[in-house]
Amino acid sequence: MNPRLAVVGIGVTVLVVVSGQVAANGPAPYPTMAPLAQYLLPTPADEIALARSAAPPSIADHAEVRTLGAKGYETAVKGSNGFVCLVERAWANNFDSGEFWNPKVRAPHCFNDAAVRTVLPTYLRRTEWALSGVSLEQMTERTRTALAAHEIQPPENGSMAYMMGKNGYLNDEVHGHWHPHVMFYLPRTPPAVWGANAKGSPVFADAGGLEPVTVFFVPVTHWSDGTPDDMPH
């Protein structure tokens, strides 16, 4: 399976999610944004718990946690270790994803401080656009404009995120979670430099977004709660 990353903060927040492409001759399954309520979790406590599930408790328990509101993400819990955990939605996907507006997507991420500075802001900006009614086509054009103005920079060296929560929903292809994994954000880099996406390689990569970033992700053996990954590789 070829995972597709969400390069929004990373290039936008670069949220990494596994997503499918629009079928060549079929209609987009989610052509427009659904009502906001469909993207929200039942309670803030539910969102905090899901966000924290992205990383092991030794990290997540001391991380800042942000939750999605009507105008964007708000800080629900202050942190002390430089990490920020949140649940990304489908608009973190590449712009050509058929699930860009899928209201079921819930992708828990926990970014380190380097990624918070240089990857997350793009996703947060894209979130504000989505919640204000900006269309996919308009987002694409705004992103091109921001790139031309050098408002979106490559990720800082050392940028990474944990994605080890087993209760997320990444896309309709996997109908839930993929493997627990760790993501590394680099300036545009050929995947072959890491041997990514090669037969038998444990490393996957996505460089298909507009933003100047390549996301490498490496599956790990256990979820953040310590239970083993039982999905076939």
Residue pairs with C-beta under 8 A, 6 or more apart in sequence:
1 18
1 173
1 174
1 178
2 197
2 204
3 16
3 17
3 18
3 19
3 178
3 204
3 206
3 217
4 17
4 18
4 19
4 20
4 21
4 93
4 94
4 97
4 206
4 208
5 14
5 15
5 16
5 17
5 94
5 183
5 206
5 208
5 209
5 215
5 217
6 12
6 13
6 14
6 15
6 16
6 17
6 19
6 88
6 91
6 92
6 93
6 94
6 107
6 123
6 209
7 14
7 15
7 92
7 94
7 122
7 206
7 208
7 209
7 210
7 211
7 213
7 215
8 14
8 15
8 88
8 91
8 92
8 93
8 122
8 123
8 125
8 126
8 127
8 209
8 211
9 15
9 92
9 115
9 119
9 120
9 121
9 122
9 123
9 124
9 125
9 126
10 115
10 118
10 119
10 120
10 122
10 123
10 155
10 159
10 185
10 209
10 211
10 213
10 215
11 119
11 122
11 152
11 155
11 209
11 210
11 211
11 212
11 213
12 92
12 119
12 121
12 122
12 123
12 124
12 125
12 126
12 143
12 152
12 209
12 211
13 88
13 92
13 109
13 111
13 119
13 120
13 121
13 122
13 123
13 124
13 126
14 92
14 115
14 119
14 122
14 123
14 155
14 183
14 185
14 209
14 211
14 213
14 215
15 88
15 92
15 93
15 107
15 109
15 123
16 92
16 107
16 109
16 161
16 163
16 181
16 183
16 206
16 215
16 217
17 88
17 90
17 92
17 93
17 105
17 107
17 170
17 171
18 170
18 171
18 173
18 174
18 178
19 90
19 93
19 94
19 97
19 98
19 99
19 170
19 171
19 173
20 97
20 98
20 99
20 171
20 172
20 173
21 96
21 97
21 98
22 28
22 96
22 97
22 98
23 98
28 98
29 98
29 99
29 102
29 172
30 90
30 98
30 99
30 100
30 101
30 102
30 103
31 101
32 101
32 135
33 91
33 101
33 130
33 133
34 101
34 103
36 70
36 131
38 103
39 68
39 89
39 103
40 47
40 68
41 47
41 50
41 87
41 106
44 67
44 76
47 67
47 68
47 76
47 87
48 65
48 67
48 76
48 77
50 87
50 106
50 108
50 165
50 167
50 168
51 60
51 65
51 66
51 67
51 85
51 86
51 87
51 108
51 109
51 110
52 60
52 61
52 63
52 65
52 85
52 108
52 110
53 60
53 108
53 164
53 165
53 166
53 167
53 168
53 223
53 224
53 225
54 60
54 85
54 108
54 109
54 110
54 161
54 162
54 163
54 164
54 165
54 224
55 63
55 83
55 85
55 110
55 162
55 164
55 224
56 162
56 164
56 224
57 224
59 81
59 83
59 110
59 162
60 83
60 85
60 110
60 224
62 79
62 80
62 81
62 83
63 77
63 79
63 81
63 83
63 84
63 85
63 110
64 75
64 77
64 78
64 79
64 83
64 84
64 85
65 75
65 76
65 77
65 79
65 84
65 85
65 86
66 73
66 74
66 75
66 76
66 84
66 85
66 86
67 73
67 74
67 76
67 86
67 87
68 86
68 87
68 89
68 127
70 131
71 128
71 131
71 132
72 124
72 127
72 128
72 131
73 86
73 124
73 127
82 112
82 113
82 116
83 110
83 111
83 112
83 113
83 116
84 110
84 111
84 116
84 120
85 108
85 109
85 110
85 111
86 108
86 109
87 106
87 107
87 108
87 109
87 168
88 105
88 106
88 107
88 108
88 109
88 123
89 103
89 105
89 106
89 107
89 127
89 130
90 97
90 99
90 100
90 101
90 102
90 103
90 104
90 105
90 171
91 100
91 101
91 126
91 127
91 130
91 139
92 107
92 123
92 126
93 99
93 100
93 105
94 206
94 208
94 209
95 136
95 139
95 140
95 143
95 209
95 210
96 208
99 105
99 171
99 172
100 136
101 136
102 171
102 172
104 169
104 172
105 169
105 170
105 171
106 167
106 168
106 169
107 163
107 168
107 169
107 170
108 163
108 165
108 167
108 168
109 161
109 162
109 163
109 183
110 161
110 162
110 163
111 119
111 120
111 159
111 160
111 161
112 158
112 159
112 160
112 161
114 155
114 156
114 157
114 158
114 159
114 160
115 155
115 156
115 159
115 160
115 161
115 185
117 156
118 153
118 154
118 155
118 156
118 159
118 185
119 155
119 159
119 161
119 185
119 213
122 152
122 211
125 146
126 139
126 143
129 138
129 139
129 142
130 139
134 142
140 210
143 152
143 210
143 211
144 210
146 152
147 210
147 211
147 212
152 211
152 212
153 212
154 186
154 187
154 188
154 212
154 213
155 185
155 186
155 187
155 213
159 184
159 185
159 186
160 182
160 183
160 184
160 185
161 182
161 183
161 185
162 182
162 183
162 224
163 180
163 181
163 182
163 183
163 217
164 180
164 181
164 182
164 220
164 222
164 223
164 224
165 177
165 180
165 223
165 224
166 177
166 180
166 223
166 224
166 225
166 227
167 177
168 176
168 177
169 175
169 176
169 177
170 176
170 177
170 178
178 231
179 219
179 220
179 229
179 231
179 233
180 219
180 220
180 221
180 222
180 223
180 224
180 229
181 217
181 218
181 219
181 220
182 217
182 218
182 220
183 215
183 216
183 217
184 215
184 216
184 217
184 218
185 213
185 214
185 215
186 213
186 214
186 215
186 216
187 212
187 213
187 214
188 207
188 212
188 213
188 214
189 207
189 214
189 216
190 207
190 214
191 197
191 205
191 207
191 214
191 216
192 198
194 203
194 205
194 216
195 201
195 203
196 203
196 204
196 205
196 216
197 203
197 204
197 205
202 218
202 219
203 216
203 217
203 218
204 216
204 217
204 218
204 219
205 214
205 215
205 216
205 217
206 214
206 215
207 213
207 214
207 215
219 229
219 233
220 229
221 228
221 229
222 228
222 229
223 229
